[in-house]
Amino acid sequence: MRIVRFVGGLLVGLIALVLAAALFVLWFDFATDMAAAAGLGPVGYVFLWLAFGANLLLWTVVGALRLGDDSVRAVLRRDTAAGDRRAVRSRERVLVGSGGSAVASADSDGTEDAVAARGGEEPRNATIAVIIPAHNEEPVIGGAISSALGLFPRWDIYVVSDSSRDSTAEIAAKTGVNVLELLTNRGKAGAIEAVIEEFALTENYDGVLILDADTELDQGYVDGVRRQLRDPKVAAVAGFVVSEWKPGERTFVGRTISAYRDRLYFMLQYFMRFGQTWRGTNASFIVPGFASVYRSEALREIEVNPKGLVIEDFNMTFEVQHKRLGRISMRPDTKAYSQDPFTFSDYRKQVGRWTLGFWQTVRRHGIWPSTFWLFLGLYIFEVVVVSAILLLTTLVAGFVLVGTLAGEAFVSVPLVGTSFTAVTAFLPLTALAMGLLIPDYMLTCVMTAIRRRPSYLLYGLLFFPIRVVDAFITLRMIPKAWTAQSDGRWSSPDRVAKR
């Protein structure tokens, strides 16, 4: 059975890659013909590639450079460590005592310590406290605690129940971990601030892990964090989010949301944040609040719970960058599995909170001279422009589609018919479909091949409407960030207990 699944997965991946290649050829031929007809020349080819996003292309190139740099450094570290170990062995002396016993010793010149420092033996492991802030998380809190208990001692785990009205605190207490129950709803940031102060976590641990109640850690998470914290310049280790894929527990809408998030997270992390967190760039503007670690000495300098913000993770990241507390690190060896919204209503609310939190953080910190803001400004410019163009083009496409389907009855309406003729002369329905749908679906085909999940080809047909909703929320939240005040209090979405 395992062989059948393996072969089936390979076939799915191959079919998806062939489909992606065919769509790319179709799109590229059509787009180059359009560019040539418009007389754009070489500039037209530049705009073609920008269909995939300027930031995505920029950071993909930087990520490739980082991959090469990391590979070279890994080889050099192995060679250096091997040379140091040979040097240690060559200095050994054999001392023969009166009883005839042989005792091996090494010269005390610090060589063994040097081997450890350069990656041979691991130095002292960083001590890490685990914070799990929760508000009415009865269905999932047990899974998060169980996941943490598999990697940490129970006395290093701290659950803070933020005025929960269900059994969140009771479930946590039965596991034997530390539990702090707040009587008033302070929001996630307020809960984090309270538990850090109550147990003096930044004084007693080297680092603090903030873990969402609907998140479970991969078995390699702790080792990955400790490897990254060996660099003393690292102030925060960003968790590598993976969408939990349990289709049997979801409706069609829920599966579509989870598949969409899976594609989004994969692209953002491998093609953007991997490059942004290279030692030479340090341009990441988000340390996700679902499962990330802050070094204690950096966390002591961060204002975790300022007034007026709906979420905390963007602000905490900006604090690291603005105060120059250190570097943000991210690698795929710190995976954690997050539960996505089950309904479109919860999805829309979550995206609204995240987007509002980003713009509120931009408002709070403002602009300061730095390469961080140079790259952030490029990102903001592209997000705003692309969102506006996407919404406008979608409206135009809807207008053209209605006119095409309605036929003469639509065209005969005064002014409407003239507008339809003018628009279709410049942007026919085929061109709109090629520009809006094909590049998006190509990415879905690639993701289908990577995950080997044929159902993504079906769910991917609905990804574009979700992108349109995301674009609308992005623009809608900009003025709200400057006019509305938030207290950070939360209301949990619908949850399903993890099995």
Summary of the structure (lengths in Angstrom):
residues: 499
radius of gyration: 26.7
end to end distance: 23.1
largest distance: 113.8
contacts: 1566
relative contact order: 0.12
helix: 60%
strand: 11%
